[in-house]
Amino acid sequence: MDTNEIEVSVMASVRPTESTEKVARAIENLFFGLDLTIGESVVEGRGGIDSLRTFHRLLREQKILDTARSVLLRGKIGDDIQFRLGKQAATVSRINFPPEEEMLGSIHVNINGPDLLVDWLAPTTAEGKPIEEIELELEDHV
C-alpha cells in the first residue's frame, strides 16, 4: 500500500460550553500528529498515515476491531471512509462510534486512501483476534 496516498481529515465543532483546547486534545488523543487548525467554534485537523497510528493501536487495545470494521465498511464511499467518533470518550483516549450526531457534536473523520486501508485499521477477526495483520510500507517515515 502506498502510504503517500492516505489523507486524514478530522473536524469537531466546539460548543459554547466547551473548551477549544479540550476538543483539540480529544482529537489528538485518537489521531496524534495531525496538523490542527483551531478556530473559535471548530477544530480541524489534517494528516497522513502517521496520524492513524494511535487510532490503529487503540482499536486493538480496546478490543473493538469487529465494531470498527463494520463502521469503516459502512462508511466507505469510493476511496473515502467517513465516520463519527464520540468527543466525550475521546477526551480519555477511548474510541466510541456513536450511531448518530451527539448532543455536543461528534468528531467527524474522513480518510481517503486505498481499499486495503480498512484491512490495516480493522482486519477480519476470528474470536476477536485478527486473522491477518497487514503491514504498511513506510516510504516517508521520519
Contacts in CASP RR format, 6 or more apart in sequence:
PFRMAT RR
TARGET T0000
AUTHOR 0000-0000-0000
METHOD contacts of the structure
MODEL  1
MDTNEIEVSVMASVRPTESTEKVARAIENLFFGLDLTIGESVVEGRGGID
SLRTFHRLLREQKILDTARSVLLRGKIGDDIQFRLGKQAATVSRINFPPE
EEMLGSIHVNINGPDLLVDWLAPTTAEGKPIEEIELELEDHV
1 114 0 8 1.000
1 116 0 8 1.000
1 117 0 8 1.000
1 120 0 8 1.000
1 134 0 8 1.000
1 136 0 8 1.000
1 137 0 8 1.000
2 114 0 8 1.000
2 137 0 8 1.000
2 139 0 8 1.000
3 48 0 8 1.000
3 49 0 8 1.000
3 136 0 8 1.000
3 137 0 8 1.000
3 138 0 8 1.000
3 139 0 8 1.000
3 140 0 8 1.000
4 139 0 8 1.000
4 140 0 8 1.000
5 112 0 8 1.000
5 113 0 8 1.000
5 114 0 8 1.000
6 48 0 8 1.000
6 49 0 8 1.000
6 52 0 8 1.000
6 111 0 8 1.000
6 112 0 8 1.000
6 113 0 8 1.000
6 114 0 8 1.000
6 117 0 8 1.000
7 46 0 8 1.000
7 47 0 8 1.000
7 48 0 8 1.000
7 111 0 8 1.000
7 112 0 8 1.000
7 113 0 8 1.000
8 31 0 8 1.000
8 34 0 8 1.000
8 45 0 8 1.000
8 46 0 8 1.000
8 47 0 8 1.000
8 48 0 8 1.000
8 49 0 8 1.000
8 51 0 8 1.000
8 52 0 8 1.000
8 109 0 8 1.000
8 110 0 8 1.000
8 111 0 8 1.000
8 112 0 8 1.000
9 44 0 8 1.000
9 45 0 8 1.000
9 46 0 8 1.000
9 47 0 8 1.000
9 109 0 8 1.000
9 110 0 8 1.000
9 111 0 8 1.000
9 112 0 8 1.000
10 27 0 8 1.000
10 31 0 8 1.000
10 34 0 8 1.000
10 44 0 8 1.000
10 45 0 8 1.000
10 46 0 8 1.000
10 107 0 8 1.000
10 108 0 8 1.000
10 109 0 8 1.000
10 110 0 8 1.000
11 42 0 8 1.000
11 43 0 8 1.000
11 44 0 8 1.000
11 45 0 8 1.000
11 107 0 8 1.000
11 108 0 8 1.000
12 23 0 8 1.000
12 26 0 8 1.000
12 27 0 8 1.000
12 42 0 8 1.000
12 43 0 8 1.000
12 87 0 8 1.000
12 105 0 8 1.000
12 106 0 8 1.000
12 107 0 8 1.000
12 108 0 8 1.000
13 41 0 8 1.000
13 42 0 8 1.000
13 105 0 8 1.000
14 20 0 8 1.000
14 23 0 8 1.000
14 39 0 8 1.000
14 40 0 8 1.000
14 41 0 8 1.000
14 42 0 8 1.000
14 43 0 8 1.000
15 104 0 8 1.000
15 105 0 8 1.000
17 104 0 8 1.000
18 104 0 8 1.000
20 38 0 8 1.000
20 39 0 8 1.000
20 40 0 8 1.000
20 43 0 8 1.000
21 38 0 8 1.000
22 91 0 8 1.000
23 43 0 8 1.000
23 87 0 8 1.000
24 36 0 8 1.000
24 38 0 8 1.000
24 43 0 8 1.000
25 91 0 8 1.000
26 87 0 8 1.000
26 90 0 8 1.000
26 91 0 8 1.000
26 107 0 8 1.000
27 34 0 8 1.000
27 36 0 8 1.000
27 43 0 8 1.000
27 45 0 8 1.000
27 90 0 8 1.000
27 107 0 8 1.000
28 34 0 8 1.000
28 36 0 8 1.000
29 54 0 8 1.000
29 90 0 8 1.000
29 91 0 8 1.000
29 92 0 8 1.000
29 93 0 8 1.000
30 54 0 8 1.000
30 55 0 8 1.000
30 58 0 8 1.000
30 85 0 8 1.000
30 90 0 8 1.000
30 93 0 8 1.000
30 95 0 8 1.000
30 107 0 8 1.000
31 45 0 8 1.000
31 47 0 8 1.000
31 51 0 8 1.000
31 52 0 8 1.000
31 54 0 8 1.000
31 55 0 8 1.000
31 109 0 8 1.000
32 51 0 8 1.000
32 53 0 8 1.000
32 54 0 8 1.000
33 47 0 8 1.000
33 50 0 8 1.000
33 51 0 8 1.000
34 45 0 8 1.000
34 46 0 8 1.000
34 47 0 8 1.000
34 51 0 8 1.000
35 45 0 8 1.000
35 46 0 8 1.000
35 47 0 8 1.000
36 43 0 8 1.000
36 44 0 8 1.000
36 45 0 8 1.000
37 43 0 8 1.000
37 44 0 8 1.000
37 45 0 8 1.000
37 46 0 8 1.000
49 136 0 8 1.000
49 138 0 8 1.000
50 141 0 8 1.000
52 111 0 8 1.000
52 121 0 8 1.000
55 95 0 8 1.000
55 121 0 8 1.000
56 120 0 8 1.000
56 121 0 8 1.000
58 93 0 8 1.000
58 94 0 8 1.000
58 95 0 8 1.000
59 65 0 8 1.000
59 68 0 8 1.000
59 95 0 8 1.000
59 121 0 8 1.000
59 122 0 8 1.000
60 130 0 8 1.000
62 94 0 8 1.000
62 95 0 8 1.000
63 128 0 8 1.000
64 95 0 8 1.000
65 122 0 8 1.000
65 123 0 8 1.000
65 125 0 8 1.000
65 128 0 8 1.000
65 130 0 8 1.000
66 122 0 8 1.000
66 125 0 8 1.000
66 128 0 8 1.000
67 97 0 8 1.000
68 95 0 8 1.000
68 97 0 8 1.000
68 121 0 8 1.000
68 122 0 8 1.000
69 118 0 8 1.000
69 122 0 8 1.000
69 123 0 8 1.000
69 124 0 8 1.000
69 125 0 8 1.000
71 83 0 8 1.000
71 97 0 8 1.000
72 81 0 8 1.000
72 83 0 8 1.000
72 118 0 8 1.000
72 121 0 8 1.000
72 122 0 8 1.000
73 118 0 8 1.000
74 83 0 8 1.000
75 81 0 8 1.000
75 82 0 8 1.000
75 83 0 8 1.000
76 118 0 8 1.000
79 112 0 8 1.000
79 113 0 8 1.000
79 114 0 8 1.000
80 110 0 8 1.000
80 111 0 8 1.000
80 112 0 8 1.000
80 113 0 8 1.000
81 109 0 8 1.000
81 110 0 8 1.000
81 111 0 8 1.000
81 112 0 8 1.000
81 113 0 8 1.000
81 117 0 8 1.000
81 118 0 8 1.000
82 108 0 8 1.000
82 109 0 8 1.000
82 110 0 8 1.000
83 97 0 8 1.000
83 109 0 8 1.000
84 97 0 8 1.000
84 98 0 8 1.000
84 100 0 8 1.000
84 101 0 8 1.000
84 102 0 8 1.000
84 106 0 8 1.000
84 107 0 8 1.000
84 108 0 8 1.000
84 109 0 8 1.000
85 95 0 8 1.000
85 96 0 8 1.000
85 97 0 8 1.000
85 98 0 8 1.000
85 106 0 8 1.000
85 107 0 8 1.000
85 109 0 8 1.000
86 96 0 8 1.000
86 97 0 8 1.000
86 98 0 8 1.000
86 102 0 8 1.000
86 106 0 8 1.000
86 107 0 8 1.000
87 102 0 8 1.000
87 104 0 8 1.000
87 105 0 8 1.000
87 106 0 8 1.000
87 107 0 8 1.000
88 96 0 8 1.000
88 102 0 8 1.000
88 104 0 8 1.000
89 95 0 8 1.000
89 96 0 8 1.000
90 96 0 8 1.000
90 107 0 8 1.000
98 106 0 8 1.000
111 117 0 8 1.000
116 134 0 8 1.000
119 134 0 8 1.000
120 134 0 8 1.000
120 136 0 8 1.000
123 130 0 8 1.000
123 131 0 8 1.000
123 132 0 8 1.000
123 133 0 8 1.000
123 134 0 8 1.000
124 130 0 8 1.000
124 131 0 8 1.000
124 132 0 8 1.000
125 131 0 8 1.000
END
